[in-house]
Amino acid sequence: QFKIFHAVVSCSMPAEEIESVSLPVGWKSYISPEGRKYYVNTSTKGTTDVCICVCQLHGAMEMEESFDAEGSFDDVSCLSPQSPGSTSPARRQNKEKEIKETKITINCVTFPVSMSAPEQQLLKPSEWSYCDYFWADKRDPQGATVSGFEVLLQKQLKGKQMQKEMAEFIRERIKIEEEYAKNLSKLSMFPMAAQEEGTLGEAWAQLKKSLADEAEVHLKFSSKLQCEVEKPLLTFRGDNFKKDMKKYDHHIADLRKQLVSRYAAVEKARKALADRQKDLEVKTQQLEIKLSNKTEEDIKKARRKSTQAGDDLMRCVDLYNQGQSKWFEEMVTTSLELERLEVERVETIQQLLRQYTTLRHETDMFNQSTMEPVDQLLQSVDPAKDRELWVKEHKTGDLRPVDMDI
Amino acid sequence: QFKIFHAVVSCSMPAEEIESVSLPVGWKSYISPEGRKYYVNTSTKGTTDVCICVCQLHGAMEMEESFDAEGSFDDVSCLSPQSPGSTSPARRQNKEKEIKETKITINCVTFPVSMSAPEQQLLKPSEWSYCDYFWADKRDPQGATVSGFEVLLQKQLKGKQMQKEMAEFIRERIKIEEEYAKNLSKLSMFPMAAQEEGTLGEAWAQLKKSLADEAEVHLKFSSKLQCEVEKPLLTFRGDNFKKDMKKYDHHIADLRKQLVSRYAAVEKARKALADRQKDLEVKTQQLEIKLSNKTEEDIKKARRKSTQAGDDLMRCVDLYNQGQSKWFEEMVTTSLELERLEVERVETIQQLLRQYTTLRHETDMFNQSTMEPVDQLLQSVDPAKDRELWVKEHKTGDLRPVDMDI
């Protein structure tokens, strides 16, 4: 089942050329039961499922009904060389234009269809720029229409969410470090083996103290994590960011809405012109077969109205094109801004995460240095010295016993 | 108030020499009201408070009563040149000996008193060896007598307690490390910013993983702490240690007890001799003043008994001296063993604490290396690449809108 989105196609290529048209990726050609050739975009990634009917007689068609790919085309008001009398004056008018390219309007935005010259160059080749790849609408998994710009916007909002989550992660690390520091600090004050004396006692006391030094290192780490990583992650896009995104969103959406109403005006004007032309045709035919007593005045009037309708159409198409240009410019400007913001986001986060690893390196180094005084004192441990100190304090008497005399 | 510990002094120095005797540290000389000179050890650090009376007529005295430093000496059975008739035959006997040194028996152990030649050299000079400084008993704060050996033994038992407490400290550290590792490991699995993609997403994922790596480093640390520090601290003196200490304790104590009983025998023999001598003296006097009709037979009998008593005394003194020698040898051997054990203890603990610092150094280094892959991936963060990846996946269409034709 394909849904057709107000596809209007103007085609002026001869039948043979249609055969040899190289289709854009994802487009397939089918033949209807009536022998009509039509083209279907079967690509699902970010493109519209649309069925266009390219009339082999270069006619313009409107297809507003949905139909099965292999079903009947009875409802499709589509011209074909095999259907006599289906060549309308409107179609004939278009034929005279002899336009070289194929265009299609989807959701009120007009795109080229074929890949023939002049081929569109990317605005920023090799850059995979936002301004080059988000022109069409797409459908989300629920079936709703999503504009390309919307996709870009969501990406930015998700980026802000990512920042927030990274900051939460850092916060959790900070809590872990503070707990660790607290435990080390407590333990350093426990009285185990406090009675050890001498050089060994000194080394042991320093070893215990080193836990308090380690605790300090980890507290410093957690404190710097907060200032230099967590806080910036939370704040480098301020609250203004969401407001700015909303502004862009509304602005672009408004321009699209305007395009929709201008397109409606075009359609209306087109229909009015067709009616006027048909009226003129009928009246001319009637004159020729002397069907009525219409004077040349009536025909002149009909012709005037027809011309006026033609002018109206031109004006509407003009306004539509202006509106589309405006939207186009805004799209390019804004999508490039979003692109810049995304580069900034990635680079800022890269910076902050590098700061994280720097702080980790620092911490490990400071931690190592807490061992230095311990190593030194352990080096100085001297059992002989400790014995001297202890003996001096605790000796009971150095006179050795002698034989008793009688 | 000084307590006197069965001090028996034999002295054979002329009065003048006594005056010029250089006293050991802490000894002071006093003159009693009767004009007797006596010497008091006022040192409180590990020496006995004893009052000895050195008779200026080189007599031996027993002082068993306690008295005030400035009080009367009426109770002291102490000879002096001023007290006629107090020169007993026993004392005369000692006088004949003309022994050069002054000795004192305290708690049944016999020591030299003066510092005169031949001066005692330390058994192990400059080493502050246990075998040189723990000969005398001391008094603990509660007033109980403690032998020098007991002090050495307590030191060893305390050393075992110190090990145990150090091991407890290491155990607490192990618990802290395991807690820290557990927290880091948990956090590394939290889903924060899991949706970040591209090169930034990779770097972020590695950063999160690095916490699990850190956790492993700390777990390894705690595991090695247990094997290489805690366990050895707990086990390097086995349970046999306390048994060995008890054995030494009992053995040395037994030898002291033996000395006490042999000393009692000496005292008893000495008294018996004095009695026999007095008996002989009385009987001889009686013969001279024809006080009784005692025959020469009686005197011969009395003389024989006196000689026998003299032999008994010699035997007892011999046994005593042998007993003291035995104790002396055991003291030297065992105290040197305790000294060796203490050196071993200090060196072993030094070793184990060095192992602790080595493990800490290792840990900090391993911890640093967990940052390497993170640093590398952060280096590779590329906003342009990430844009390309993301655009390729999420683009909606690269055909730009064109003007609608009329």
Interface residues (C-beta under 8 A of the other chain):
Chain A: S10 P24 G46 T47 K97 I99 E101 K103 T105 V109 T110 F111 P112 Q120 L122 L123 E127 W128 S129 Y130 D132 Y133 F134 W135 A136 D137 K138 S147 G148 V151 K155 K158 M162 E165 M166 E168 F169 E172 R173 I176 E179 Y180 N183 L184 L187 F190 M192 A193 Q195 E196 L200 A203 W204 L207 K208 L211 V266 L313 M314 V317 Y320 N321 Q324 S325 W327 F328 E339 E342 V343 V346 E347 I349 Q350 L353 R354 Y356 T357 R360 H361 D364 M365 N367 Q368 M371 V374 D375 L378 V381 P383 A384 D386 R387 E388 W390 V391 K392 H394 K395 T396 G397 D398 L399 R400 P401 V402 D403 M404 D405 I406
Chain B: S10 G46 T47 K97 I99 E101 K103 T105 V109 T110 F111 P112 Q120 L122 L123 E127 W128 S129 Y130 D132 Y133 F134 W135 A136 D137 K138 S147 G148 V151 K155 K158 M162 E165 M166 E168 F169 E172 R173 I176 E179 Y180 N183 L184 L187 F190 M192 A193 Q195 E196 L200 A203 W204 L207 K208 L211 V266 L313 M314 V317 Y320 N321 Q324 S325 W327 F328 E339 E342 V343 V346 E347 I349 Q350 L353 R354 Y356 T357 R360 H361 D364 M365 N367 Q368 M371 V374 D375 L378 V381 P383 A384 D386 R387 E388 W390 V391 K392 H394 K395 T396 G397 D398 L399 R400 P401 V402 D403 M404 D405 I406
